[in-house]
């Protein structure tokens, strides 16, 4: 779903496009015709306006496409973060269940021996560190934990180790995806900002020319009716992109 700023940009773009077609270009034709009558070289305003209108529409299309990419990236980013949270909770549950079962069956010293003592962290990185500490301590087999104090709930540490190892691997892979998606989302936002800034320059350029043509044709009052106000336009100025935007499309050669 496009942003509210993009929706407003679309409305303004269509408004300016209509004004250029229905009012500015006919006025430009009149000015050029008058110059021909006076045997003076015309400004070729009609060609300039056509080029500016096409450039404005194209720049808005790039802005819209760049915004679509952001929406897609944000959606993918949200999905992978939900996956991360689910896997984090799964790993935390497995580590916590094993630590509690060992504490009940063998006592706290056994929990320390397995590297599972203390509060089970909620942060994925710290949780993985604790889980890996347990995996290292049991890499060559489960150490001697002594005789169980409670035989009815003795945990199978070897099986738990296999399950924890598998979950750690999945969570680490997901964390890498989260980082990658975050980078791609930022790139998409930067591209959208640049496209938005380019569109804004094209819009201001088109509006300046439109007002100048209507003023030259003696239709200043019409400009206020068919063109967006300066306040409306200024509210649409996008965040400045990290790179310098291209200059607005110049008019065709031959115009003054």
C-alpha positions in Angstrom: 0.0 0.0 0.0 1.5 3.3 -1.0 2.4 5.9 1.6 0.1 8.9 2.2 2.8 11.2 0.9 2.9 9.2 -2.4 -0.9 9.3 -2.7 -0.8 13.1 -2.3 2.1 13.3 -4.8 0.0 11.4 -7.3 -2.9 13.8 -6.8 -0.7 16.8 -7.3 1.1 15.2 -10.3 -2.3 14.6 -12.1 -3.5 18.1 -11.2 -0.4 19.7 -12.8 -0.5 17.3 -15.8 -4.1 18.4 -16.4 -3.3 22.1 -16.0 -0.4 21.8 -18.4 -2.5 20.1 -21.0 -5.7 22.1 -20.7 -4.5 25.6 -19.8 -0.7 26.1 -20.0 -0.1 24.6 -23.4 -3.0 26.5 -25.1 -1.6 29.7 -23.6 1.9 28.8 -24.9 0.5 28.3 -28.4 -1.2 31.7 -28.2 2.1 33.3 -27.2 4.0 31.6 -30.0 1.3 32.5 -32.5 1.5 36.2 -31.4 5.2 36.2 -31.9 4.9 34.8 -35.4 2.4 37.6 -36.2 5.0 40.1 -35.1 7.5 38.2 -37.3 9.5 37.3 -34.2 11.0 33.9 -33.5 8.6 31.9 -31.3 9.6 30.6 -27.9 8.6 27.0 -28.9 6.9 26.8 -25.6 4.6 24.0 -26.7 7.5 21.6 -27.2 9.0 22.6 -23.8 5.8 22.1 -22.0 5.3 18.7 -23.6 8.8 17.6 -22.6 8.3 18.8 -19.0 5.0 17.1 -18.7 6.4 13.8 -19.9 9.4 14.2 -17.6 7.1 14.9 -14.6 5.0 11.8 -15.3 8.0 9.6 -15.7 9.7 10.9 -12.5 6.5 10.2 -10.6 6.4 6.7 -12.1 10.0 6.1 -10.8 8.9 7.5 -7.4 5.9 5.1 -7.3 8.0 2.1 -8.3 10.6 2.9 -5.7 7.9 3.1 -3.0 6.5 -0.3 -4.1 10.0 -1.8 -3.5 10.0 -0.3 0.0 6.6 -1.8 0.8 7.8 -5.2 -0.4 11.0 -5.0 1.5 9.2 -3.9 4.7 6.8 -6.8 4.4 9.6 -9.3 3.9 11.5 -7.8 6.8 8.5 -8.2 9.1 8.1 -11.8 8.1 11.7 -12.7 8.8 11.6 -10.9 12.1 8.6 -12.9 13.2 10.5 -16.0 12.2 13.4 -14.9 14.3 11.2 -14.2 17.3 9.5 -17.6 17.0 12.9 -19.4 16.8 14.2 -17.4 19.7 11.2 -18.4 21.8 11.7 -22.0 20.7 15.3 -22.1 21.7 14.7 -20.3 25.0 12.0 -22.8 25.9 14.3 -25.8 25.1 17.2 -24.3 27.1 15.0 -23.3 30.0 13.2 -26.7 30.1 16.5 -28.6 30.1 18.0 -26.3 32.8 14.9 -26.8 35.0 14.8 -30.5 34.5 18.5 -30.9 35.3 18.1 -28.7 38.4 15.2 -30.9 39.7 16.9 -34.2 38.9 20.6 -33.4 39.7 20.7 -30.1 41.5 22.1 -26.7 40.7 25.8 -27.9 40.5 24.8 -30.0 37.5 23.2 -27.0 35.9 26.4 -25.1 36.3 28.4 -28.0 34.9 26.4 -27.9 31.8 26.8 -24.2 31.4 23.1 -23.4 31.9 23.2 -21.5 35.2 21.7 -18.1 35.5 18.7 -16.3 33.9 18.0 -17.5 30.4 18.5 -14.4 28.2 15.8 -13.2 25.9 18.1 -11.5 23.4 18.9 -13.8 20.5 22.6 -13.3 20.5 23.0 -13.8 24.2 20.7 -16.8 24.1 22.8 -18.4 21.4 25.9 -17.7 23.4 24.5 -19.6 26.4 23.3 -22.5 24.2 26.7 -22.8 22.5 28.3 -22.9 25.9 26.2 -25.9 26.7 27.0 -27.5 23.3 30.7 -27.0 24.0 30.6 -28.6 27.4 28.7 -31.6 26.0 30.6 -31.8 22.7 32.5 -35.0 23.8 29.5 -36.5 25.6 27.4 -35.6 28.6 29.6 -35.2 31.7 28.9 -37.2 34.9 26.1 -35.4 36.7 26.0 -37.8 39.6 23.1 -39.8 40.8 19.7 -38.2 40.1 17.8 -37.0 43.1 14.5 -37.5 41.4 14.2 -40.4 39.0 10.8 -39.6 37.6 11.9 -36.6 35.6 15.5 -37.4 34.5 16.1 -35.4 31.3 17.8 -37.0 28.2 20.6 -34.5 27.9 21.9 -36.1 24.7 18.6 -35.8 22.9 18.1 -32.2 24.2 21.6 -31.4 22.9 20.7 -32.5 19.4 17.5 -30.4 19.5 19.2 -27.4 20.8 22.0 -27.6 18.3 19.5 -27.8 15.4 17.5 -24.8 16.8 20.7 -22.7 17.2 21.6 -23.4 13.6 18.2 -22.2 12.3 18.2 -19.1 14.5 21.7 -18.1 13.4 20.7 -18.4 9.8 17.6 -16.3 10.5 19.6 -13.6 12.2 21.8 -13.4 9.1 18.6 -13.0 7.0 17.4 -10.3 9.4 20.6 -8.3 8.9 20.5 -8.8 5.2 16.8 -7.7 5.0 17.6 -4.6 7.1 20.4 -3.6 4.7 18.1 -4.1 1.7 15.3 -2.2 3.3 17.6 0.7 3.9 18.8 0.7 0.4 15.2 0.7 -0.9 14.4 3.6 1.4 17.4 5.6 0.1 16.4 4.9 -3.5 12.8 6.0 -2.8 14.1 9.2 -1.1 16.2 9.9 -4.2 13.3 9.2 -6.6 11.0 11.4 -4.5 13.5 14.3 -4.4 13.9 14.0 -8.2 10.1 14.0 -8.7 9.9 17.1 -6.4 12.4 19.0 -8.5 10.6 18.1 -11.7 7.3 19.3 -10.1 8.7 22.6 -9.0 10.3 23.1 -12.4 6.9 22.4 -14.1 5.1 24.7 -11.8 7.5 27.6 -12.3 7.2 27.3 -16.1 3.4 27.0 -15.9 3.0 30.1 -13.8 5.4 32.0 -16.0 3.5 31.1 -19.2 0.1 31.9 -17.7 1.5 35.2 -16.4 2.9 36.0 -19.9 -0.5 35.3 -21.3 -2.2 37.6 -18.8 -3.9 34.8 -16.9 -2.4 35.1 -13.4 -5.7 34.4 -11.7 -6.0 31.1 -13.6 -2.8 29.8 -12.2 -4.2 30.0 -8.6 -7.2 28.1 -9.7 -5.7 25.2 -11.7 -2.3 24.8 -10.0 -1.6 23.5 -6.5 -0.7 26.2 -4.0 2.9 26.7 -2.9 2.0 25.5 0.6 0.6 22.3 -0.8 3.7 21.6 -2.8 6.1 22.5 0.0 4.4 19.9 2.3 5.3 17.2 -0.3 9.0 17.8 -0.2 10.6 14.4 0.5 13.5 13.6 2.8 16.7 14.7 1.1 18.4 11.6 -0.5 21.9 10.7 0.5 23.1 11.2 -3.0 22.6 14.4 -5.1 19.5 14.1 -7.3 19.7 14.7 -11.0 18.8 18.1 -12.3 15.3 18.5 -13.6 14.9 17.8 -17.3 15.8 20.9 -19.4 13.5 22.1 -22.1 14.4 21.2 -25.8 16.9 23.4 -27.5 15.5 26.4 -29.3 13.4 27.8 -26.5 14.4 31.0 -24.7 
